[in-house]
Amino acid sequence: MTLNGTRAVTVGILALQGDFREHREMLERMGHRAVEVRKPSQLEALDALVIPGGESTTIARLILSNGFQGPLRAFCATGRPVWGTCAGAILLAKEVDRLDRPGIEVMEISVHRNAFGRQVESFEADVEVRGLEGGPFRAVFIRAPRIDAVRPPAEVVATLADGTIVAARQGNMLATSFHPELTGDSRLHAYFLGLAEAPAGIRH
Ligand code: GLN
């Protein structure tokens, strides 16, 4: 059993580059088993997968050189929850500006890298996340991407006050341009792990 009363599951965090440790620590605090994933063969044993923030061009390069692209696409198609935070969201998008090689390309979203400009490369903001109880989520943005377009079957999950899209979902897949693993708030991690339990009607 976990802190929030759900069954403990095994969650992988793609650990090629970026802030995988922070996700692992958050998931462990919640009472889940967290595994740093460095080889495609580790994917099979997982109930869910996080693709962390970091440098998307570097992670994309390592995905290709470690033979992860096909296995990650296959994992996304199994219906198990997959969550990309920041660079991870860039890698899940089918359309990205200025990414010099393919990522995983499974979500019907268009993403603009480093979209918030120099002065505000890092900032915090309260975001309203649809379906998340307990009030706004304090979100940390670090050289964050902006989600410019969300096409069906993907749907918008969170926006900033000015309407900028910062989270989207497509069935079992979630993309956030911010870093919930850097706050003490585990609600989005719990929300993500619940994506596999969604009614069949809203799975895609
Ligand atoms: N700017 C980074 C990129 O484009 C993402 C930043 C992050 O993951 N915090 O890869």
Residues whose N, C-alpha, C, O or C-beta is under 5 A from the ligand:
A	BS01	LIG	G53 G54 E55 S56 T57 T85 C86 A87 R113 N114 I142 R143
